[in-house]
Amino acid sequence: MTNVGDVHDTYWVEHVLLPDDSGWGVVVDKDTIRLDHKASVGVSVNLSSPASAKANDNCSVFLRVQSTTDASVWDGMKVLAIVDPDLHLELEAPVPSMLVDPGGTVEFPIVVRNAGNMPGKVTILVTSSEPRPGWYVLLDAGSLDLAGGEEQVLELTVTAPVDAVAGAQQTVKVTGVTEDLTSSSSVKVTAVVDEVYAVYPVISSNMVALHAGDEATVEMDVTNEGNTLQVLALGTALVPPGWMVTFEMDGAAVQDLALQARETRTVDVVISTPHDARAGVSPQIHIVLTDSEGRSQTLPFQVRIHHKYAVDISAPVHEGAGSPGGTIVYDLSVENMGNGVDTFTLDHGPLPGTGWSAVFTTTDGNIIDQVTLEVGETRNVRFSVNVPARVNAVGPMDLMVSATSTSAEKDEVKLSLSVDLPDLKIVSVTYDPPSTVLRGPIDV
């Protein structure tokens, strides 16, 4: 701006934006200027276009300078701004990393954006600096047409191998290039194989049979179908008191088990029982496998203890004596020496002759022929022998009494029996009447 007048003067600087509602912005760095005669000064006019401006959009600014002394002295000029065509490409990956299961698939959204104002065609390329065998990558479009300011979302699918181990990863680079090669952008995404926990223990038998005091071994196969090393602590629960459950491999005791991915190993489970283990099926015993994360698996099994049948019958006094028409009573004790509840049948050997009888009774006098006893229980019974009224003397003789279990295990006790006759002698005879009429012998 130059003062072409003859005197120094002060000028107002004004501007008008055409059109005034276009969204453009204008800034003039001076609003008043004082100039000497023939002096000049520069005026800066800054125009800014809106973010949504399209290629070749334009805006005008009319600049007017007027003397503050004489309103008739003024000058003006028009400035025109035109938006340059621009295709500016931007790529974005909102989720740069994802976990994927072995053999699984993940989808990465890829945002392709034209931050410029000119439409154009974009080619999309997928590359990897370290491609890994078994991985598959698929992009749902190889090229796009984008208007100025437009964005589209593509889907990048990454599939992991079925045998991928935990922590394995595949990084993929997605690059967009404009058709005229003036703009490009790229992003990277990474698929990481997640840890898969899949431990499957199997026991060869969930019912183990053995005798009390013995031990048995069953095999447990443990398979790691997961994709990472698993270290399992071997433990037990609900083991009856006095019992033992231990683990062995190749004859050596072990307390934990290490399994690589897709590995199977066999562990011997050794069950030891006490000598007094009760016959029958035990409550469930648990084998517990616990990994480093605290996840546990339980294998239940039971033990069947074979029934050991044993009985003891005894008499504190073996000898018994009586008289004709009397009863000889023996006290007996029957003890269950086995390891389970049992019923014992009571019996006796041959009696001295006809007319004799014998019976077993409780101590209360109830007639019985069997007793049912718990493990280790002893029951007192009585054995009564009835002697006929007319019987000759019987010298000491053996009489066998037995108790037999349900499995025919038998025990006997030998008793001694004797019968004594009354020892009588006639000292005198008194007749009534004193004499008899008849002659001959008289029975007395």
Sequence and secondary structure as in RCSB ss.txt:
>XXXX:A:sequence
MTNVGDVHDTYWVEHVLLPDDSGWGVVVDKDTIRLDHKASVGVSVNLSSPASAKANDNCSVFLRVQSTTDASVWD
GMKVLAIVDPDLHLELEAPVPSMLVDPGGTVEFPIVVRNAGNMPGKVTILVTSSEPRPGWYVLLDAGSLDLAGGE
EQVLELTVTAPVDAVAGAQQTVKVTGVTEDLTSSSSVKVTAVVDEVYAVYPVISSNMVALHAGDEATVEMDVTNE
GNTLQVLALGTALVPPGWMVTFEMDGAAVQDLALQARETRTVDVVISTPHDARAGVSPQIHIVLTDSEGRSQTLP
FQVRIHHKYAVDISAPVHEGAGSPGGTIVYDLSVENMGNGVDTFTLDHGPLPGTGWSAVFTTTDGNIIDQVTLEV
GETRNVRFSVNVPARVNAVGPMDLMVSATSTSAEKDEVKLSLSVDLPDLKIVSVTYDPPSTVLRGPIDV
>XXXX:A:secstr
 B  SSS EEEEEEEEEESTTSS EEEES SEEEE TT B    EEEE  TT  TT EEEEEEEEEESS TT EE
EEEEEEE      EEEE S  EEEE TT EEEEEEEEEE SSS EEEEEEEE SS  TT EEEES SEEEE TT 
EEEEEEEEE  TT  TT EEEEEEEEEETTSS EEEEEEEEEE     EEEEES SEEEE TT EEEEEEEEEE 
SSS EEEEEEEES  TT EEEEEETTEE SEEEE TTEEEEEEEEEE  TT  SEE   EEEEEE TTS EEEEE
EEEEE     EEEE S  EEEE TT EEEEEEEEEE SSS EEEEEEE   SSTT EEEEEETTS EESEEEE T
T EEEEEEEEE  SS   EEEEEEEEEEE TT  EEEEEEEEEE            SSSS SS S    
